[in-house]
Amino acid sequence: MEIQGVDFFLGVAAGAALGVGLALGAAKVRGWLGYSETGRLKAENRHLKRRVAEKDRHIGRMIQETERLAERLGQKSDQGSVIRDQ
């Protein structure tokens, strides 16, 4: 049994159509699973919010440490003035 030219052409065309259809279907499924631009932007937004929260915590710790140091220095300078006054 020989493969006729028309049969070969129909096979190639059917394979190409099936390949394109599967590629488009895979793109749709990826879109549904969150690989779309919207999903990517949501993930980026979550990441940026997490980073801002970490930076806020860091800044809060630094402010607390600065206040603690200022309080210690204030106490030391008060003690020094009390000693000088006596």
Secondary structure, DSSP 4 states (H G I P E B T S, - for coil): -PPPHHHHHHHHHHHHHHHHHHHHHHHHHHHHTT-SHHHHHHHHHHHHHHHHHHHHHHHHHHHHHHHHHHHHHHHHHHHHHHHHH-
